[in-house]
């Protein structure tokens, strides 16, 4: 008989609640020429979807809340309407 | 300390179940950078639990245990004692992990209060984080002990009749080693307070103000803007205290000393849908003046409390 004990332990994975990028109605667009790399968008992203190195936004998980666009001191991020291709 | 010097450690992975613009995940990310990898978290029922994903998947990278609503104080205190026993018996070696609670205002102000009060009095060794979004948002926005006066919730449909209680001050009067309030709008102040608390042994309490776009009814993009306005109008006070000694911090200190004029209260309350009935009522000016009076009274009271013990 298999005596392995099964415990209800969860392991961290990306997308534990699905591909949350599909929730997005607005898409943040970064203008790299205006960005001074202050990292405020990275710190304030609720989804940890903005990369620290090059501020690249992960659109698989970005929910389009727009906090990055409001908080950016250089106005380097703007929100555009998400459209179905 | 600058944002650039913060650790790359993340307490959450992308793809959480939280609403767009959720302040709880922002808060978890910032405290995670301060607490580091060697930490154990306890979560009572709240949005933080509802948004973590279904077993066997989770979006949290720290060891997290889901516990029952009223037991935040008892569970974390028990875990800290169990760890102490294991170290004493030599079954565990190395640095003792930081035990922390990540609990909403319901689990702190109302349901979890007696356990927390007992735990503070026993001086159990853990950090209690209260993320205060001023309502039971997870179950559909019911009123809590932290909901401000005149705010709409499903259980106060004409606006709450009485104001919130001053929970951080109640915790300070237990005289634990460290009590602090923080705001997401001042992340480095929050980081400093968490890092300071991490290096203290005993009961530590940090309350973080979290404007919740879903229950307060404002656009998700304005989460941090609302945090900032709450501090600048004086509706949320930043302070820290050790063994009953209290110091006002940052913007709150300059407001109390009169070096800075408070921001207009209407800028903070008007965008929030939960105050819509108050703004439509014929007594609008009377209500606004009353809120302003209460904010001023609270600020003066805390400034006076800071002067009492030096």
Interface residues (C-beta under 8 A of the other chain):
Chain A: X8 X9 X10 X11 X12 X13 X14 X15 X16 X17 X18 X19 X20 X23 X24 X38 X39 X40 X42 X43 X44 X45 X46 X47 X48 X49 X52 X58 X60 X61 X63 X64 X65 X66 X67 X69 X70 X71 X79
Chain B: X3 X4 X6 X8 X10 X12 X13 X14 X15 X16 X17 X18 X19 X20 X21 X22 X23 X25 X26 X29 X30 X51 X52 X53 X54 X55 X56 X57 X58 X59 X60 X61 X184 X187 X219 X220 X221 X222 X223 X224 X225
